[in-house]
Amino acid sequence: MSRRSYAHYCPVARTLDVIGERWALLIVRELALGPRRYTDLHADLPGISTDVLAARLKDMEANGLVTRRRLSVPVWVYELTPRGHELVPVLAGLASWGSALLSEADPTDALRGHWFAIPLATALRQAAGSATGTVRVLLDEHDWSLRIGPGGVTFTGEDTEPDATVRLDTATAAALARGDTRLSDAVAHGEVTVKGDTALSCALGTTNSVR
């Protein structure tokens, strides 16, 4: 079956031709933090069928957004291409716009802590000011790394010693995403802790930055 197209000579329409299908942008969200196995993607996309996930990944590979790589036998992972990573700022804009739509979660809502990685990255960048460097985020059982630079934030798979380590829980990350609290207030109240001895760690956690 051929994919549908809006057949509009317009960059917005062309973009939606590629990533406008249901689940496509959420797959980008999952892969933004680094490579994921198919089973991990399926587990962290509650509600998606295996057939739909396979179809979306196939389409995204064909469009140059995702690539499949073998780590070892028989472990394969999916990861974003450079073109796919260009969609992460788009997700940041959507997350900022959608923050006003977040109320308290319904009992039936699925929730994963790493789903707040992108709005949290935006908050960290704003708090960093002119400071730059790498940040390791520890959020409940999840962890990932990001780099704050002059051009914005990029998620990395770096294993080097970070310039700052930020620890928080899912409830605090959700409150930050909703706009119920600011990062500086969460730091002041001990809901976010920052470890490090760099300009970046001081900028992120002036109140409780520790060595």
N, C-alpha and C positions, 0 to 999 in steps of 0.2 A: 504494500500500500504506500503510495507516495505521500510525502508530508504536505500538509496544507500550507498555503502561503497567502498573505494578505494581498499580494500583487500590487503593493503601493510602492512607488519609487520615492522612498522616504527612509532615512536612517533609523528612525524609531520602529517603523514597520519591519524593516530588514532585521533589526535586532530581535524583535519579537518572533520573527520567522524562525530564528535560531534558538532562542532561550525562553520563548513564551509558553512552551508546553508545561503542563502541570508537573511539578516536582523538579524541573530542570534547575531552577535557581537554588532550591534547597540542596540539591546535590553539590552545587558550587559551594554553598555554605559548609557542607560536611568536608569537602576537600580543601577548603581554604587553609586549614591548619596543618595540612600535610597529607601524605599518601594514606589511603585506607583500603582494606580488603573488602571484597564484595559483601562478605557476611557482616562486617562491621557497618558498612553503609546501610544494609538492610535492617540491622538492629536499631540504628539511630535515625531511621526514617519510618517511624511507626505509621502504619496505614498504607504503605506502598506495597504493591504485589511484586513478586519476583519477576514476573513477565514485564511489568512496566519499568522496573528498575533496569533490567537488562536492555530494554528498548531505548530508554533515555541515555544510558551510558553508550550504547552503540551510536546513537545520533550525535552525541556530544564528541565522541571520538571522530566521527566522520566530519564534523565541523571544526575540528582542530582545537577543541576546548579541553579535552581530557585525553590522557594517554594511559596505556596499560603496561606495567613493567613487572618482570619477575624478580622477586627478591631472592628466592631459593625454591627448590623443588619441594612441594608443589605450591608455594606461596606466591600469588600474584597480587599486585596492588594497583589501584587507580590513583592518578594524581592530575592536578591541573597543569596544563601547558602554560607558557608565558601569556598566550592569548586568553586562556581561561582565567589566569590571575588578574587580568585587567578588569574582570567583573567584580572583584572584591570591593573596590570603591563604590560600585553601583549598589551592592548589598548594604554598604555603610549608609548610603543615602536613603535606601528603603528602610533600614532599621531606624534611622533618625526620624523619618516621616511617620513610621508606624509606632513609635514610642507612645504617642497619644492614644493609640488603640489598645494598649495594654492596661487591663484592670487586674484585679487579683485573679490568679489562675482558677479555672473551674476544676472540680474534682476529676472530670473526664479528660482534661488536657494532658497530653504527653509533655514531658519536660526533661531536658538534658542541660546540664550546666554549661557545656561548651557552646550551646546555641547563643550564649550571650558574649561570645568572644569578640565579635565585630563591634557591637556598641561599647564594650569594655575597652577595646583598642582605641576607639575614638576618645573616650574619657581620659585614657592614659596620655594620649598625644596632647590633648588640651592642657592637662596638668603639667606636662613636661616643659612647656614653654620653649625656650631655646635649647634645652638640654637634649642630647641625642644618645643613642646606644641601644643595647639589647635588654629585653625584659623577659624573664621567665614568669609565667603565670601559673599558680597552683590553685585550682578551684575544685574543692572536694576531691574526687578521684581522678580528675582531669588535669593535664598540664600541657602547656605549649609555650613556644617562644615567639617573640616578635621583635622587630627592629624599628625604632623610632628615628627617623632621619629628617633632613630638611624638606624632603619631598612628600613626607607622610609616613604611614605605617605599612610595613610588610610583614607577613607571617613567615617565619623561617623554621628550619629543622635543626638549627644550630645546637650543638652539644657543648659549646665553649662556656666558660664561666660568664654568667650574665652581669651586666652592670647594675641590675636591680632585680630582686625577686619579690613578686607581689602575691600575697596569699589572701583568699577570701572564700566565702561559701556561695552556694547557688542563690540563696535568698537575698544576699547583698548584691550579687550581680544583677538579679532581676529588679531590685529596687533602683539600682543605677540606670538600668535600661528604661525603666518607667519614668525616670526623672523624679522619683520620690526623695532621693538624696543625691548629694554631690560627692565626688570622690574625696575631696578635702574633708568633708564632714564625716564620711565613713572612716577615713583614716583617724580623725580626731576621736571618734567614738570607739576605736579599736576593732571595727568591723572589717577593716582592711589593714594588713600589716605589710610593711615594706622593709626588705633587708638589703643592705648594700652600703658602700662607702664611696659613692661617686656623685658627681653633679646630678646625674639622672635620678638616682635613688633619693637624694635630698629633695629634688623638685617634686617627686611623686609622693614622698612621705615625710615632709618636714616635721610633722608632729611626732611620729613614732618610728622614724627610720633607725634601723639598728645595724651594727657591724656584724 
